[in-house]
Amino acid sequence: MLVQSAYGKSRVRLVQVRRHGNRHTLRDLTVAIQFKGAYDESYTDGDNTSVLPTDTMKNTVYALAAQGAITDPEPFALRLGCHFLDRNPRLVRVTIDMTEHLWSRIRNGEREHDHAFVRTGPEVRTVSLQVNRRRSILWSGIADLLVLKSAGSAFDRFLTDEYTTLPETRDRLLATALTATWRYREHDMDFGPAWDAARRILLDTFANHHSESVQHTLHAMGEAVLDAIGEITAIRLVMPNKHHLPFDLSRLGLENRNEIFVPTDEPHGLIQATITR
């Protein structure tokens, strides 16, 4: 018995360049589309009469991009979702996931170049939209935002048992690859300034909050975003603890003054939470 199904197109790559004289703007997106609906016959009977080819989904991304500027990924995701629902009667729910690869203008001294760009690193902007015929749920966010602070972080007074070897500390490095997603109250808004503000608040709070644990700082970051941006109703944060272990220089006849560390990727702590109003 078929109990669940969905189909779609993943890793649709799109770069849009908008030319305003010599001044160009750039959007670089990876798009994934998933349909969920009354398509059981295509699985059980090989009946494709209601199935929109995934190749058509891919083509639709490029066609809608050609019909208007992508000012932000959120409105573009909403355009795609509404387009698919309007044209596919068997479709119950469509999910649009977007990753925006971020570029900034190369600077010539104090001046930004009109049409030359540099990738800003592993950090990406994210959008996840679920839309059906009654409502839509939109999450925006950030992924792979690498942050580190070399003071203002502690971890002590924790539960111990016979297998605990971790020493307590009032002074450690705190590093993470932050993933944060937040849900908007309304979809008719200017998403760019809200995204910029959320990112800035997350960074400011990470830097300035005195951390008793990753959990402690994660909660403070989420609360700060909700306190400052009324359009956001909920925020999810995922913060892997990127451990930096003090290297034992005593074996070499030297003293480590909390300056020499070994960064490790595995294993790592994984801390996450969702905070709402």
CORZIHU-V421620 format. One record per residue. N is the residue number from 1. RES is the residue in three letters. PSI is psi in degrees with one decimal (999 if undefined). NEAR is the number of other C-alpha atoms within 10 Angstrom. Layout:
n: [N | N]
res: [RES | RES]
psi: [PSI | PSI]
near: [NEAR | NEAR]
This chain:
n: [1 | 2 | 3 | 4 | 5 | 6 | 7 | 8 | 9 | 10 | 11 | 12 | 13 | 14 | 15 | 16 | 17 | 18 | 19 | 20 | 21 | 22 | 23 | 24 | 25 | 26 | 27 | 28 | 29 | 30 | 31 | 32 | 33 | 34 | 35 | 36 | 37 | 38 | 39 | 40 | 41 | 42 | 43 | 44 | 45 | 46 | 47 | 48 | 49 | 50 | 51 | 52 | 53 | 54 | 55 | 56 | 57 | 58 | 59 | 60 | 61 | 62 | 63 | 64 | 65 | 66 | 67 | 68 | 69 | 70 | 71 | 72 | 73 | 74 | 75 | 76 | 77 | 78 | 79 | 80 | 81 | 82 | 83 | 84 | 85 | 86 | 87 | 88 | 89 | 90 | 91 | 92 | 93 | 94 | 95 | 96 | 97 | 98 | 99 | 100 | 101 | 102 | 103 | 104 | 105 | 106 | 107 | 108 | 109 | 110 | 111 | 112 | 113 | 114 | 115 | 116 | 117 | 118 | 119 | 120 | 121 | 122 | 123 | 124 | 125 | 126 | 127 | 128 | 129 | 130 | 131 | 132 | 133 | 134 | 135 | 136 | 137 | 138 | 139 | 140 | 141 | 142 | 143 | 144 | 145 | 146 | 147 | 148 | 149 | 150 | 151 | 152 | 153 | 154 | 155 | 156 | 157 | 158 | 159 | 160 | 161 | 162 | 163 | 164 | 165 | 166 | 167 | 168 | 169 | 170 | 171 | 172 | 173 | 174 | 175 | 176 | 177 | 178 | 179 | 180 | 181 | 182 | 183 | 184 | 185 | 186 | 187 | 188 | 189 | 190 | 191 | 192 | 193 | 194 | 195 | 196 | 197 | 198 | 199 | 200 | 201 | 202 | 203 | 204 | 205 | 206 | 207 | 208 | 209 | 210 | 211 | 212 | 213 | 214 | 215 | 216 | 217 | 218 | 219 | 220 | 221 | 222 | 223 | 224 | 225 | 226 | 227 | 228 | 229 | 230 | 231 | 232 | 233 | 234 | 235 | 236 | 237 | 238 | 239 | 240 | 241 | 242 | 243 | 244 | 245 | 246 | 247 | 248 | 249 | 250 | 251 | 252 | 253 | 254 | 255 | 256 | 257 | 258 | 259 | 260 | 261 | 262 | 263 | 264 | 265 | 266 | 267 | 268 | 269 | 270 | 271 | 272 | 273 | 274 | 275 | 276 | 277]
res: [MET | LEU | VAL | GLN | SER | ALA | TYR | GLY | LYS | SER | ARG | VAL | ARG | LEU | VAL | GLN | VAL | ARG | ARG | HIS | GLY | ASN | ARG | HIS | THR | LEU | ARG | ASP | LEU | THR | VAL | ALA | ILE | GLN | PHE | LYS | GLY | ALA | TYR | ASP | GLU | SER | TYR | THR | ASP | GLY | ASP | ASN | THR | SER | VAL | LEU | PRO | THR | ASP | THR | MET | LYS | ASN | THR | VAL | TYR | ALA | LEU | ALA | ALA | GLN | GLY | ALA | ILE | THR | ASP | PRO | GLU | PRO | PHE | ALA | LEU | ARG | LEU | GLY | CYS | HIS | PHE | LEU | ASP | ARG | ASN | PRO | ARG | LEU | VAL | ARG | VAL | THR | ILE | ASP | MET | THR | GLU | HIS | LEU | TRP | SER | ARG | ILE | ARG | ASN | GLY | GLU | ARG | GLU | HIS | ASP | HIS | ALA | PHE | VAL | ARG | THR | GLY | PRO | GLU | VAL | ARG | THR | VAL | SER | LEU | GLN | VAL | ASN | ARG | ARG | ARG | SER | ILE | LEU | TRP | SER | GLY | ILE | ALA | ASP | LEU | LEU | VAL | LEU | LYS | SER | ALA | GLY | SER | ALA | PHE | ASP | ARG | PHE | LEU | THR | ASP | GLU | TYR | THR | THR | LEU | PRO | GLU | THR | ARG | ASP | ARG | LEU | LEU | ALA | THR | ALA | LEU | THR | ALA | THR | TRP | ARG | TYR | ARG | GLU | HIS | ASP | MET | ASP | PHE | GLY | PRO | ALA | TRP | ASP | ALA | ALA | ARG | ARG | ILE | LEU | LEU | ASP | THR | PHE | ALA | ASN | HIS | HIS | SER | GLU | SER | VAL | GLN | HIS | THR | LEU | HIS | ALA | MET | GLY | GLU | ALA | VAL | LEU | ASP | ALA | ILE | GLY | GLU | ILE | THR | ALA | ILE | ARG | LEU | VAL | MET | PRO | ASN | LYS | HIS | HIS | LEU | PRO | PHE | ASP | LEU | SER | ARG | LEU | GLY | LEU | GLU | ASN | ARG | ASN | GLU | ILE | PHE | VAL | PRO | THR | ASP | GLU | PRO | HIS | GLY | LEU | ILE | GLN | ALA | THR | ILE | THR | ARG]
psi: [129.2 | 119.7 | -17.2 | 143.0 | 154.1 | 156.2 | 160.9 | -162.9 | 135.2 | 158.8 | 47.5 | 114.6 | 133.6 | 128.7 | 125.4 | 127.3 | 120.8 | 129.5 | 117.7 | 78.9 | -130.3 | -14.2 | 118.4 | 150.1 | 150.1 | 133.4 | 132.1 | 108.7 | 148.6 | 126.4 | 139.5 | 138.7 | 133.4 | 127.2 | 138.2 | 126.1 | -155.3 | 72.2 | 20.6 | -35.0 | -28.7 | -26.9 | -46.6 | -31.5 | -2.7 | 23.9 | 109.7 | 11.6 | -22.6 | 5.3 | 116.7 | 124.5 | 143.1 | -25.5 | -34.8 | -38.0 | -46.5 | -47.8 | -34.7 | -37.2 | -47.6 | -37.8 | -46.1 | -33.7 | -34.9 | -18.7 | -2.5 | 154.2 | 139.9 | 93.8 | -37.5 | 155.2 | -27.9 | -51.4 | -33.1 | -40.2 | -41.5 | -40.4 | -45.7 | -46.9 | -45.6 | -38.5 | -48.4 | -40.4 | -39.5 | -29.5 | -2.7 | 94.3 | -25.7 | -10.6 | 126.1 | -44.3 | 137.8 | 137.7 | 127.2 | 118.2 | 132.0 | 140.6 | 124.7 | 123.1 | 122.8 | 133.3 | 145.3 | 158.3 | 138.1 | 139.1 | 137.0 | 92.3 | -118.8 | -1.9 | 136.4 | 138.2 | 144.5 | -30.3 | 31.3 | 134.9 | 159.8 | 137.0 | 141.3 | 2.8 | -165.4 | -18.3 | 137.8 | 155.6 | 139.5 | 151.7 | 136.0 | 118.2 | 130.2 | 123.3 | 132.9 | -164.0 | 1.8 | -33.9 | 169.5 | 146.0 | 123.1 | 125.0 | 133.4 | 166.7 | -165.3 | 143.9 | 150.9 | 38.9 | 105.2 | 121.7 | 150.4 | 140.7 | 143.4 | 5.1 | 171.3 | 24.1 | 132.1 | 163.8 | 104.7 | -179.3 | 31.3 | 163.3 | 138.2 | 156.2 | -166.8 | -13.2 | 3.3 | 125.3 | -10.3 | 125.7 | 149.9 | 150.8 | 144.9 | 4.0 | 102.0 | 162.6 | 140.2 | 119.8 | 146.3 | 160.6 | 95.4 | 132.7 | 124.4 | 133.1 | 144.1 | 149.0 | 134.8 | 145.6 | -44.6 | 158.5 | -3.4 | 81.5 | 172.4 | 102.6 | -32.5 | -53.3 | -35.7 | -41.5 | -45.2 | -42.4 | -43.5 | -44.1 | -45.9 | -42.1 | -41.7 | -45.5 | -43.8 | -42.6 | -42.5 | -44.6 | -38.6 | -14.3 | 130.1 | 115.3 | 127.5 | -11.3 | 166.9 | -39.7 | -43.1 | -47.1 | -39.0 | -47.3 | -41.7 | -38.8 | -45.6 | -43.9 | -39.1 | -39.8 | -46.8 | -37.3 | -33.4 | -26.7 | 102.1 | -23.1 | -14.9 | 128.4 | -20.7 | 152.9 | 136.9 | 136.9 | 137.3 | 123.0 | 93.1 | 137.2 | 104.7 | 93.8 | 139.2 | 106.3 | 129.1 | 130.9 | 136.8 | 94.0 | -10.1 | -27.9 | -19.3 | 9.0 | 23.2 | 161.8 | 132.2 | 109.3 | 44.0 | 41.0 | -21.6 | 122.1 | 155.3 | 111.3 | 136.2 | 142.2 | -30.2 | 139.8 | 165.3 | 152.4 | 152.8 | 110.9 | 132.7 | 154.3 | 157.2 | 133.3 | 132.4 | 172.9 | 999]
near: [4 | 7 | 5 | 8 | 12 | 13 | 16 | 19 | 17 | 17 | 14 | 17 | 15 | 16 | 14 | 15 | 14 | 14 | 12 | 9 | 7 | 8 | 11 | 15 | 19 | 20 | 18 | 17 | 21 | 16 | 22 | 20 | 24 | 17 | 26 | 17 | 16 | 15 | 20 | 17 | 13 | 13 | 11 | 10 | 8 | 9 | 12 | 13 | 9 | 15 | 16 | 17 | 13 | 16 | 11 | 11 | 21 | 20 | 13 | 15 | 20 | 15 | 11 | 15 | 17 | 11 | 8 | 10 | 15 | 20 | 14 | 15 | 24 | 24 | 17 | 19 | 25 | 19 | 14 | 20 | 22 | 15 | 13 | 19 | 18 | 10 | 10 | 14 | 11 | 15 | 20 | 16 | 20 | 25 | 22 | 24 | 23 | 26 | 22 | 20 | 18 | 18 | 17 | 14 | 18 | 15 | 13 | 9 | 7 | 6 | 9 | 13 | 16 | 17 | 14 | 15 | 17 | 11 | 12 | 12 | 12 | 12 | 18 | 19 | 22 | 22 | 24 | 23 | 21 | 18 | 20 | 16 | 12 | 7 | 8 | 17 | 16 | 22 | 21 | 24 | 21 | 21 | 18 | 16 | 18 | 15 | 14 | 13 | 14 | 13 | 15 | 17 | 21 | 18 | 16 | 13 | 9 | 9 | 6 | 9 | 6 | 5 | 6 | 8 | 8 | 10 | 8 | 12 | 12 | 12 | 16 | 20 | 18 | 21 | 21 | 21 | 18 | 20 | 21 | 28 | 22 | 27 | 21 | 20 | 15 | 12 | 15 | 8 | 13 | 12 | 18 | 12 | 10 | 17 | 18 | 10 | 15 | 24 | 17 | 13 | 20 | 20 | 15 | 13 | 18 | 22 | 19 | 12 | 15 | 15 | 22 | 17 | 16 | 23 | 16 | 12 | 21 | 26 | 16 | 17 | 23 | 25 | 19 | 15 | 22 | 20 | 10 | 12 | 15 | 12 | 16 | 21 | 16 | 19 | 23 | 19 | 22 | 19 | 23 | 18 | 20 | 22 | 20 | 16 | 14 | 16 | 15 | 14 | 12 | 9 | 8 | 7 | 8 | 9 | 13 | 13 | 8 | 13 | 9 | 14 | 14 | 10 | 13 | 12 | 11 | 8 | 9 | 11 | 13 | 13 | 15 | 15 | 14 | 15 | 15 | 13 | 10]
